[in-house]
Amino acid sequence: MRRAGLLADVLLPGARAALSGRSGGVAVLAAWAFLWALSALRLGRIVATLGGGSADQWLALATLVACLVACPVAALGWLRREPRKASDAPAGPIDWEAFARHRQASIGLVLLAALILVALLTPYLAPFDPNAQHAVVATRFLPPSAAHPLGTDRFGRDVLSRVLYGARISLTIGFVAVAIAMTVGTLVGSGAGLAGGAVDAASMRGVDLLLSFPRLVLLITLVALFEPHLGLVILVLGLTGWMGTARIVRGQVLSIREEDYVQAARALGLGRWRILVRHVLPNALTPVIVAATLGVGNTILAEAALSFLGLGVQPPTASWGNMVASGRDVMLNAWWIAAFPGLAIVLTVMSFNLVGDGLRDALDPRHARGP
């Protein structure tokens, strides 16, 4: 009987978890079906990848294989996990049970996981090359149809393919820029909080000065001084978004450095930076995770604004921002060119914000929302 159950989890992962009422079972089963359907429909592209595909295609193939392996593993994990009792304390600083009970956060997490999966599998999902132009006069401004589900743009390029490839650009910018901002903000905030005194005061006055500049104006000025390209956009967005993180980390460090275990480490003769790395930062980074989750959505919006103004990712590379910009002049006649990438931006930012709200509630049980 047990072997039959294990075989069912391998062949239909998530089915038993869904039947037993485990959260996520339906999502795993749906992902499993989607991945196998994609493998069957794009078998030719998979074989071509094995014969010498590009780096993007190899990344998509690795993602496909990893997800096919992860689905049975996840299904087995859900069935073996014992539900936590109400009296049990959370195993870490984040109460994941409270996060799972947060319905909006769970929806946001599923949407976010789907967006990331779609971005990684884009070479197999996109029906056409995003920059392909064939018989422009005959194929331009075609409305949504079976051949082009989201229509075509002024150059006859498939909007669906460009939205999918644009997801890779926008999500990459969001994640990398926020990683830069979180790293710089953590270093500045932790250094100021631990040093205190004149160093703390000077650092925070500098942060206040930078916060006084409107970020969009600062972004436009910096990008306009150089030739816009993807690397510059990521760097500028990252280096103009760390100030809020620095203030959060500084506040956490000022509170944690007075705790008994930090005072004990000082009494044992541990150095300032060793105390920071081993005792202070691990306990100060949890709010930074929430700030990072919310920051990715804001960064995607900032990139879209730059691209809309012609200072972000440059055509023909597809990003959601420059796709919206390209469709602003034909909104009445070809609404789909700007509407679908705009909808993708809204969906992505909403997903990150929902996950951020759930993490914030899981960090503070006093504000946890009921089911």
N, C-alpha and C positions, 0 to 999 in steps of 0.2 A: 504493500500500500504506500509505504514511504517512497519507494523507488518510482512508483507511478506518479506521485506528487512532484518529485524532483524532475521527472521527464516532462510533466505538464509545464513546469516553470521554465524549462529550457525551450520547449516548442511554442508555448503561449505565455511568455513572461508577463506577469501582471494580472492574468485572469483569475487565479486563485486569490490574489491579494484584493482584487476588486470585489469578488464574491464574499470574502470574509470581512468586508467593510473597511479595509485599510486605505488610508488616503494615498493617492498617487498611483494606485493599481491601474485605473483606467488610463491615466496619462502614459504609463509604461507600455500598456498594451497597444494604445494608439500609436505611440512612437515606433514600436516594433513593427506594426503593420505598415506604417508609412515608409520605414527604412527598407523593408523587403519589396514593397511596391516600387520604390525608387530604383532599387537594384535591378529589378526586372525590366523596368522601362528604359533605363539608361545602361543596359548591359554593354552596348556597343562603346559608349564613352569609357566605361570601366576597363574594357579590354584594351582600348586605345591608350589609356593611362599606363597600363602595365607594359605596353609596347614602347613607351618613351614619352610620357606626358610631361606637362609643365609643372612647375612647383605648386601652382594653385590646384591643379588636378590631383597631384599626390597628396596635398593637404586634405582635399575633399575625400579622397579614398581612405586615408588614415582615419578621418573623422567617422566615415561610414562604418569601417570595421570596428573602431573603438566603441561606437554606440551599439552595434549589434552584439558585442560582448558584454557591454555594461547593462543592457536591459535584463537579461536573466540574473545577473549578479544583484541588481537592484531589487528584482522581484523576490529573490531569496532573502535578502536583507530585511525587507518589509515583513515577511512572514515570520522570520525568526525573532524580530525585535519585540520585546515585551512592552506594552504601553506603560508609561510612567504613572505612578500613583500621584494623586493630588498632593499628598503630604511630602513627597520626595522633592528635594532641592534640585535645581537645575545643575547639570554636570559642568557647566562653564559659565562665563559671564553673560552669554546670550541664552535665554530660555527658548530653545527651539520648539518645545511643545507649545508655548504661547504664540510663537511665530506661525506654527502650523494651524493654530485655531483662528488666526487672523485671515478671514476669507479673502479680503482684498489683496493682502500680501501674497497669499497662495496663488491667486489668479495672476498677479503681477509676475511672480516667479516662473509660472508655467509659460506665460507670454514671453518673458525674457529668455528663458531657455530655448523656446521655439525660434525666436529671432536670431540667437547666436548660432543655433544649429543650421538654420536656413542660410545664414551668412557663410558658414564654413562649407556647406554643400552647394553653394551657388554654381560652380562649374558643371554640376550634374542637374541642377534644377532649372537654370536659365535656358529657355528654348532657343535663343539666338545669341550671337555675339553682340555685346552691348553697343559696339560702335559700327556694326555692319550696316552698310547703305546699299540697297539694291533697288534700281528703278525708282529714284527718289520722287519723280513726278507722279508715278502711279501709286506709291505706298505712303506718301506723306499725309499726316493728319487723318489716318484711318481711325474710326471709332472702335471701342472694344468689340471684339468678335472672337469666334472660335480660333482663328489663326493667330490673332494678337489679343489675348484676354484683357489687356489694359490699353490697347490702342497703340498708335505710333506717333512720333513727334514730327517736327518740321523737316527732318532729314530722312524720314522713313525708318528710323530706328525703333526697335521694339521697346515699349515703355516698361513692360514687366521685367525684361532682362536688365534694363538699366536700373530699375528699383532694387533688384536683387544684388547687383554688383555695387550699387550705391550703399547698400546696407553694410557691406564689408568696409568701405571707406569711412562711413560715418561712425560705425562702432569702433573701428580701429582708432580713429581720432579721439573718440570719447574715452576709451580705456587707457591709451598711452598718455594722453594729455593729463588725465586725472592721476595716473600713476606718478607723473613728474610733479604735479602740484602737491600730492600727498607726501611725497618724499621730501621736497623742499620745505613744505610747511611743518612736517614733523621734526626735521632737523633744526629749523629756526625756533619753533615753539619749545622743544625740549631743551635746547641749549639755553634759551632765555629763562625758562622756568627753573632750571637747575642752578644756573649761575646766580640769578637774582641781582639785586642792587642796581648799579649803573648799567650793567650789560642788559638786564631785563628791561629797564626803562628806555634805553636807547633803541633796543630791538622793537619794542612795542610802538614807540613813536614813529619809527620807520614804517611799520606795518600800517599804522593809522594814516600816514601820509599816502601810502600806495592805495589804501582803500578809499581815500577821498577822490581819486580820479575815477570817472565813469569807465567801466571796463570796456564797453563797446568802442568808445572813442579812443582809448588806449590801444585796443586791438587794431582798429583801422589805421592809426598812426604808425604802429610798428610794422604792420604788413605792407602798408603803402611805401615804406622806405626801401623795401627790397622786392625782388621779383617773387610773387606768390607761388608757392609750391607746397606739396603735402607735408614735407618735413618742417618747413617754416611755420605752417599753420599749427601743427601739433606742438612745436616748441613754444610758440607765442601763447597759445591757449594754456599750456601747462605753467608757464612762468608768470602768467597774470591771474592764476586762480588759486594760489597757495596761501594767501593771507588769512582767509577764514580758518583754514586748518591750523595755521600757526597759533592763532588765538585759542582754539579749542585745546590743542595739545599743551599750551602753556598753562591754561587753567587746570587741566588734569594733573600736570606735573607739580604745580604749586600745592595741590591738595594731597597728592600721593607722597610727596617727599617728607611730609610730617607724620606719616604712618609709622607704627611701631617697628615693623619689619625693616623699613628703610633706616630708621634710627639705630636699630641693632646692627645693620650692615656697616653703618658709619663707625659704630663703636668697635667693630671687629677690624677696622682699619682698611676697608675696601675703598678703592679709588672712586672719585666722582663719576667718571665715565663708565666704570664697571657697574656701579650702582644703577646708573641710567639705563644701561643696556640690559642688565639681568633682572632688575626689580621694578623700575619705574615704567619704562616704555611698554612692556607686555601688559601692564594694567591700565595704560593710558590710551591704547590704540583702538579699543572697542568703539568709542564714539567716532573715531576717524573712519571706521568702516562704514558707518551710517552716512557720514558726510561725503565719503567717496561715492556711495551708491546714488545719493541725490545729485552729486556733482557731475556724474557722467551724463545725466539727462540735460543738465544746464549747459555742459560743454557741447553736446550735440546741437542744442539750440543756438549756441554762439557760433559754431561752425556753419550752420545753415544760414545765419544772418550774414556772415562774411561772404559765403558763396553767393548769396542772393545779391550782394552788393558788388560782386565781381572780384573780391579780394581773397577768396578762399581757394578751394580746389578748382583748378582750371580745366575747362573743356579740352579734349573730349572725354576726360576721365569723369565718370558719373559719380556725383554725390547728390544727396537729397536736396541740399540747398541750391546747387546750380541747376537742378532739374526744375525746381519751383520757379527759379528766375527765368529759365527758358520758356516757361509756359505762361508768364504773367501777361504777355501781349496778346495772347489768343484765348483768354479765359472764357469768352463767350462762345467761340467757335470750336475750341478744342480743350475743353475743361479738364480732360483726363490727364493732360501732360503735367499740370501742377497739382491736381487734386490727389493723385495716388501717392507721390512722394511726400506731399504734405500730411496725408493720413498716416504714412509710415513714421514720420517724425512724431506726430501726436501719440501714436501707439507705443513707440519706443520710450519716449519721455514719461508717459503715464506708467509704463511697466516699472521703470526705475524708481519713480516716486512712490508707487505702491509698495515695492520691496523695501525702500528706505523707511517708509512709515511703519511697516511691520517690524523691521529691525529695531527701530526706535522704541516701539512698544515692548518688544521682547527684552530690551535692555533695562526698561523701567517697569516692573510689574505693577506699579501704582497707576500707570496709564494704559495697562493692557486692556484690549477690547474683548468683549465676550464673543462667543461663536455667533 
